[in-house]
Amino acid sequence: MPSLEVAEQLKELTSTLASVESVLDVPKLEVEVTELEKQASAPDLWDDQERAQAVTSRLSFVQGEIRRVAALRVRVDDLPVMFELAEVEGDEEMLAEAGVELESVAREVAEMEVRTLLSGEYDAREALMTIRSEAGGVDAADWAEMLMRMYTRYCERHGWPVQVYDISYAEEAGIKSATFAVKAPYAYGTLSVEQGTHRLVRISPFDNQGRRQTSFAGVEVIPVVEQTDHIEIPEDEIRVDVYRSSGPGGQGVNTTDSAVRLTHIPTGIVVSCQNERSQLQNKASAMAVLQAKLLDRKRLEEQAKINALKGDTSGSWGNQMRSYVLHPYQMVKDLRTEQETGNTAAVLDGEIDEFVESGIRWRRQQD
């Protein structure tokens, strides 16, 4: 029999997975797969490319969820047998392997459990992220570019496609701002906990006296608009400007005025897109970004009304939310959850899963 400590871990793991299976409602997901497969096999599916992509993407995601839960169930059920065999035979190597498998399965079940916490109205959607340099001059612009790399590397690790809509480069180094979409189910629910101000403390590579510099960058995360949202924008409320795309250092990267800037006159919201090949494509992408921002504005206004009714006078949790210190010591610390690590290089290379998961759990506790 496994030791008392291991037996307790196995019991807790089995209970957690059962809870995950219950919340996900696997039989309901299987019914959804059957319905999506019918839609995917319809001969006229690709007449509407946007709908077709939504159907095939959802089908792939739901099938993946079912496979993942089923595989975890097999592994969890096999663990007691692995430990029992190792102890009966007195095989230390097999016991060590069972311990490694227990840690691995526990980590994956915890990830699935976090997914079940994403039950907000827009949580299942793709995400639209904007990163802006704030206080700190050239260091802040460089910091904004470092953050963009951190998030794109995080998405790469998870196999989530990223589509960049617009990058505004700073003159000396880094970026003033960047807007990109993360095209994966639950990307919004997952990454929305990253919204807020990120603070960097380091020896500035741009200061010839080698002084310590504090700089700030802001992260905005909003849900991507879907066809069911009905965000109508009258043409007379939009000003359209076209200009030539530019790259780092202000250099031109396009010989035609294909980049598009849209200004929504009633709200003053401005969005740009310069990464598509044609002006028409850039305008369509910019319109999608504008619709997403207007949807988020509407959502925030509705939430403000609810908070007013509740008597909620607290400030937004998403202001200064994480500190990254590279000098005089190495530390990344989340100011909301107290999650921290000394492995700053790994974090800046996209290994932020522990911060994201603790953020999701923290947010759920605030509800």
C-alpha positions as CSV (number, residue, x, y, z in Angstrom):
1,M,0.0,0.0,0.0
2,P,1.2,3.6,-0.7
3,S,2.4,5.5,2.3
4,L,-0.1,7.5,4.3
5,E,1.1,10.8,2.9
6,V,1.0,9.5,-0.7
7,A,-2.4,7.9,-0.1
8,E,-3.8,11.3,1.1
9,Q,-2.3,13.0,-2.0
10,L,-3.9,10.4,-4.3
11,K,-7.3,10.8,-2.5
12,E,-7.2,14.6,-2.9
13,L,-6.2,14.3,-6.5
14,T,-9.0,11.9,-7.3
15,S,-11.5,14.3,-5.6
16,T,-10.2,17.3,-7.5
17,L,-10.4,15.6,-10.9
18,A,-13.9,14.4,-10.1
19,S,-14.8,18.0,-9.3
20,V,-13.3,19.2,-12.6
21,E,-15.2,16.5,-14.6
22,S,-18.4,17.6,-12.9
23,V,-17.9,21.3,-13.7
24,L,-16.9,20.6,-17.3
25,D,-19.9,18.3,-17.7
26,V,-18.1,15.8,-20.1
27,P,-21.4,14.2,-21.3
28,K,-22.7,17.7,-22.3
29,L,-19.4,18.3,-24.1
30,E,-19.7,15.1,-26.0
31,V,-23.2,16.1,-27.1
32,E,-21.8,19.5,-28.3
33,V,-19.1,17.7,-30.3
34,T,-21.8,15.7,-32.1
35,E,-23.6,18.9,-33.0
36,L,-20.4,20.7,-34.0
37,E,-19.4,17.8,-36.2
38,K,-22.7,18.0,-38.1
39,Q,-22.2,21.7,-38.6
40,A,-18.6,21.2,-39.7
41,S,-19.6,18.6,-42.3
42,A,-22.3,20.9,-43.9
43,P,-21.4,21.5,-47.6
44,D,-22.1,25.3,-47.3
45,L,-20.1,25.8,-44.1
46,W,-17.3,27.8,-45.7
47,D,-19.7,30.2,-47.5
48,D,-19.4,32.1,-44.2
49,Q,-15.7,31.9,-43.4
50,E,-16.0,33.7,-40.0
51,R,-18.6,31.3,-38.8
52,A,-16.7,28.3,-40.3
53,Q,-13.6,29.2,-38.4
54,A,-15.6,29.6,-35.2
55,V,-17.2,26.2,-35.6
56,T,-14.0,24.4,-36.4
57,S,-12.1,26.2,-33.7
58,R,-14.7,25.3,-31.1
59,L,-14.9,21.7,-32.3
60,S,-11.1,21.3,-32.0
61,F,-11.1,22.9,-28.5
62,V,-14.0,20.8,-27.1
63,Q,-12.5,17.6,-28.5
64,G,-9.2,18.5,-26.9
65,E,-10.8,19.1,-23.5
66,I,-12.5,15.7,-23.6
67,R,-9.3,13.9,-24.6
68,R,-7.3,15.8,-21.9
69,V,-9.8,14.9,-19.1
70,A,-10.0,11.3,-20.2
71,A,-6.2,11.0,-20.3
72,L,-5.9,12.5,-16.8
73,R,-8.6,10.1,-15.5
74,V,-6.5,7.1,-16.8
75,R,-3.3,8.5,-15.3
76,V,-5.0,9.2,-11.9
77,D,-6.5,5.7,-11.8
78,D,-3.1,4.2,-12.6
79,L,-1.2,6.0,-9.9
80,P,-2.2,3.8,-6.9
81,V,-1.2,0.7,-8.9
82,M,2.2,2.2,-9.7
83,F,2.9,3.0,-6.1
84,E,1.7,-0.4,-4.9
85,L,3.8,-2.3,-7.4
86,A,6.9,-0.2,-6.5
87,E,6.5,-0.9,-2.8
88,V,5.6,-4.6,-3.1
89,E,8.8,-5.1,-5.2
90,G,10.9,-2.7,-3.1
91,D,11.9,-1.0,-6.3
92,E,13.3,2.5,-5.4
93,E,13.6,3.5,-9.1
94,M,10.0,2.6,-9.8
95,L,8.9,4.5,-6.6
96,A,10.8,7.6,-7.8
97,E,9.1,7.3,-11.2
98,A,5.7,7.1,-9.5
99,G,6.5,10.2,-7.5
100,V,7.5,12.1,-10.6
101,E,4.2,11.0,-12.3
102,L,2.2,12.1,-9.3
103,E,3.7,15.6,-9.4
104,S,3.1,15.8,-13.2
105,V,-0.5,14.7,-12.9
106,A,-1.2,17.0,-9.9
107,R,0.1,19.9,-11.9
108,E,-2.1,19.2,-14.9
109,V,-5.2,18.6,-12.8
110,A,-4.5,22.0,-11.1
111,E,-4.4,23.6,-14.5
112,M,-7.7,22.1,-15.5
113,E,-9.2,23.1,-12.1
114,V,-8.1,26.7,-12.9
115,R,-9.9,26.5,-16.2
116,T,-13.2,25.7,-14.4
117,L,-12.9,29.0,-12.6
118,L,-13.3,30.9,-15.9
119,S,-17.1,31.3,-15.9
120,G,-17.4,35.0,-16.7
121,E,-19.6,36.2,-19.5
122,Y,-16.7,36.8,-21.9
123,D,-14.1,34.4,-20.4
124,A,-14.4,31.8,-23.2
125,R,-13.4,34.4,-25.9
126,E,-10.2,35.2,-27.7
127,A,-8.3,38.2,-26.2
128,L,-7.2,41.5,-27.6
129,M,-4.1,42.8,-25.8
130,T,-2.6,46.3,-25.9
131,I,0.7,47.1,-24.2
132,R,1.7,50.8,-23.8
133,S,4.9,52.4,-22.4
134,E,4.1,54.7,-19.5
135,A,6.4,56.7,-17.1
136,G,10.2,56.1,-17.6
137,G,11.1,57.5,-21.0
138,V,13.2,55.2,-23.3
139,D,13.4,52.6,-20.5
140,A,9.6,52.4,-20.4
141,A,9.5,51.9,-24.2
142,D,12.1,49.1,-23.9
143,W,10.1,47.6,-21.0
144,A,6.9,47.6,-23.1
145,E,8.7,45.7,-25.8
146,M,10.1,43.2,-23.2
147,L,6.5,42.6,-22.0
148,M,5.2,42.0,-25.5
149,R,7.9,39.4,-25.9
150,M,7.0,37.8,-22.5
151,Y,3.3,37.4,-23.6
152,T,4.1,36.2,-27.1
153,R,6.5,33.6,-25.7
154,Y,3.8,32.6,-23.1
155,C,1.3,32.1,-26.0
156,E,3.9,30.1,-28.0
157,R,4.4,27.8,-25.1
158,H,0.6,27.1,-25.0
159,G,0.3,26.8,-28.8
160,W,-1.9,29.9,-29.0
161,P,-1.7,31.8,-32.3
162,V,-0.9,35.6,-32.0
163,Q,-1.9,38.1,-34.7
164,V,-0.2,41.5,-34.4
165,Y,-2.4,44.4,-35.5
166,D,-0.3,47.4,-34.8
167,I,3.1,48.3,-33.3
168,S,4.2,51.9,-32.8
169,Y,7.9,52.0,-32.4
170,A,9.7,54.5,-30.1
171,E,12.5,56.6,-31.6
172,E,15.5,55.4,-29.6
173,A,14.5,51.8,-28.6
174,G,11.4,49.7,-27.7
175,I,7.8,50.5,-28.5
176,K,5.3,53.2,-27.6
177,S,2.4,50.7,-28.0
178,A,1.4,47.4,-29.6
179,T,-2.0,45.7,-30.1
180,F,-2.3,42.0,-30.9
181,A,-5.0,39.3,-30.7
182,V,-4.5,36.0,-28.9
183,K,-6.6,33.5,-31.0
184,A,-7.4,30.7,-28.5
185,P,-10.5,29.8,-26.6
186,Y,-10.5,31.2,-23.0
187,A,-7.6,33.5,-23.9
188,Y,-9.5,36.5,-22.5
189,G,-10.5,34.7,-19.2
190,T,-7.0,33.6,-18.7
191,L,-5.0,36.7,-19.7
192,S,-7.5,39.3,-18.3
193,V,-5.8,38.9,-14.9
194,E,-2.6,40.4,-16.5
195,Q,-4.4,43.8,-17.0
196,G,-2.8,46.7,-15.1
197,T,0.5,48.5,-14.6
198,H,3.7,46.4,-14.6
199,R,6.7,48.0,-12.9
200,L,10.4,47.3,-13.8
201,V,13.4,48.2,-11.6
202,R,16.9,47.7,-13.2
203,I,20.2,49.3,-14.1
204,S,19.3,51.2,-17.2
205,P,21.1,50.1,-20.3
206,F,20.4,53.6,-21.7
207,D,22.1,55.5,-18.9
208,N,25.9,55.8,-19.4
209,Q,26.3,56.4,-15.7
210,G,24.8,53.0,-14.9
211,R,22.1,54.3,-12.6
212,R,19.1,52.4,-11.4
213,Q,15.8,53.2,-13.3
214,T,12.2,52.5,-12.5
215,S,9.9,52.3,-15.5
216,F,6.2,51.4,-16.1
217,A,4.2,49.8,-18.9
218,G,0.4,49.3,-19.0
219,V,-1.4,46.1,-20.2
220,E,-5.0,46.2,-21.4
221,V,-6.9,43.0,-22.1
222,I,-10.3,43.0,-23.7
223,P,-12.5,40.2,-25.2
224,V,-12.7,39.9,-29.0
225,V,-16.1,40.9,-30.5
226,E,-18.3,38.1,-31.9
227,Q,-21.1,38.3,-34.4
228,T,-23.7,38.1,-31.6
229,D,-22.5,41.3,-30.0
230,H,-24.3,43.8,-32.3
231,I,-21.9,46.7,-31.9
232,E,-23.3,49.2,-34.5
233,I,-21.0,52.1,-35.4
234,P,-22.5,54.7,-37.7
235,E,-20.1,55.8,-40.4
236,D,-20.5,59.5,-39.5
237,E,-19.1,58.7,-36.0
238,I,-15.7,57.5,-37.4
239,R,-12.8,59.5,-38.8
240,V,-10.5,57.5,-41.1
241,D,-6.9,58.5,-41.6
242,V,-4.4,56.6,-43.9
243,Y,-0.7,56.8,-43.6
244,R,2.5,54.9,-44.5
245,S,3.5,52.0,-42.3
246,S,6.7,52.5,-40.3
247,G,9.2,50.2,-38.6
248,P,11.8,50.6,-35.8
249,G,13.6,54.0,-35.8
250,G,10.8,55.5,-37.9
251,Q,11.9,53.8,-41.2
252,G,9.3,53.3,-43.8
253,V,8.3,49.7,-44.4
254,N,5.7,50.3,-47.1
255,T,5.7,52.5,-50.1
256,T,1.9,53.1,-50.1
257,D,-0.4,54.6,-47.6
258,S,-1.8,51.3,-46.5
259,A,-1.9,51.8,-42.7
260,V,-5.2,52.9,-41.2
261,R,-6.1,54.9,-38.1
262,L,-9.7,55.0,-37.0
263,T,-11.0,57.7,-34.5
264,H,-14.4,57.1,-32.8
265,I,-15.6,60.7,-32.5
266,P,-18.1,60.3,-29.6
267,T,-15.6,58.5,-27.3
268,G,-12.3,59.7,-28.6
269,I,-11.1,56.0,-28.9
270,V,-8.3,55.7,-31.5
271,V,-7.1,52.5,-33.0
272,S,-4.6,51.7,-35.7
273,C,-3.6,48.8,-37.9
274,Q,-0.6,48.6,-40.2
275,N,0.4,44.9,-40.4
276,E,-2.0,43.8,-43.2
277,R,-0.9,44.1,-46.9
278,S,-3.8,46.3,-48.1
279,Q,-5.5,49.4,-46.8
280,L,-8.9,47.5,-47.0
281,Q,-7.5,44.7,-44.8
282,N,-6.0,47.1,-42.3
283,K,-9.4,49.0,-42.1
284,A,-11.3,45.8,-41.4
285,S,-8.8,44.7,-38.7
286,A,-8.9,48.2,-37.1
287,M,-12.7,48.1,-37.2
288,A,-12.6,44.8,-35.3
289,V,-10.3,46.3,-32.7
290,L,-12.6,49.4,-32.3
291,Q,-15.7,47.2,-31.9
292,A,-13.9,45.2,-29.2
293,K,-12.9,48.4,-27.3
294,L,-16.5,49.8,-27.6
295,L,-17.8,46.4,-26.3
296,D,-15.4,46.5,-23.3
297,R,-16.4,50.2,-22.6
298,K,-20.1,49.1,-22.5
299,R,-19.2,46.2,-20.3
300,L,-17.3,48.4,-17.8
301,E,-20.2,51.0,-17.8
302,E,-22.6,48.2,-16.9
303,Q,-20.3,46.9,-14.2
304,A,-19.9,50.4,-12.8
305,K,-23.7,50.6,-12.4
306,I,-23.8,47.3,-10.6
307,N,-20.9,48.3,-8.3
308,A,-22.8,51.6,-7.6
309,L,-25.9,49.6,-6.6
310,K,-23.7,47.4,-4.4
311,G,-22.1,50.5,-2.8
312,D,-18.7,49.3,-4.2
313,T,-16.3,52.3,-3.9
314,S,-13.1,50.4,-4.2
315,G,-10.6,51.3,-6.9
316,S,-9.8,49.0,-9.8
317,W,-7.6,46.0,-8.8
318,G,-5.9,46.3,-12.2
319,N,-3.6,49.4,-11.6
320,Q,-0.1,48.6,-10.4
321,M,-0.2,44.9,-10.1
322,R,3.2,43.3,-10.5
323,S,6.8,44.4,-9.8
324,Y,9.8,43.0,-11.7
325,V,13.1,43.8,-9.9
326,L,16.4,43.0,-11.7
327,H,18.6,45.1,-9.4
328,P,19.9,45.1,-6.6
329,Y,18.3,41.6,-6.4
330,Q,16.2,39.4,-8.7
331,M,12.5,39.2,-7.9
332,V,9.1,39.2,-9.6
333,K,6.2,39.7,-7.2
334,D,2.5,40.0,-7.8
335,L,1.1,42.8,-5.6
336,R,-2.4,41.2,-5.4
337,T,-1.7,37.5,-4.8
338,E,1.8,37.7,-3.2
339,Q,3.0,35.2,-5.8
340,E,6.7,35.6,-6.3
341,T,9.8,34.1,-7.8
342,G,13.5,34.9,-8.0
343,N,13.8,33.4,-11.5
344,T,13.3,36.6,-13.4
345,A,14.8,35.3,-16.7
346,A,12.2,32.5,-16.9
347,V,9.4,34.9,-16.3
348,L,10.5,37.4,-18.9
349,D,10.8,34.4,-21.3
350,G,7.1,33.7,-20.9
351,E,7.0,31.3,-17.9
352,I,4.2,33.1,-16.1
353,D,1.8,30.2,-15.6
354,E,2.0,30.4,-11.8
355,F,1.3,34.1,-11.8
356,V,-1.7,33.7,-14.2
357,E,-3.2,30.8,-12.2
358,S,-2.8,32.5,-8.8
359,G,-4.4,35.7,-10.4
360,I,-7.4,33.7,-11.6
361,R,-7.8,32.1,-8.2
362,W,-7.4,35.5,-6.5
363,R,-10.0,37.1,-8.8
364,R,-12.5,34.3,-8.0
365,Q,-12.1,35.0,-4.3
366,Q,-13.0,38.6,-4.9
367,D,-16.4,37.7,-6.5
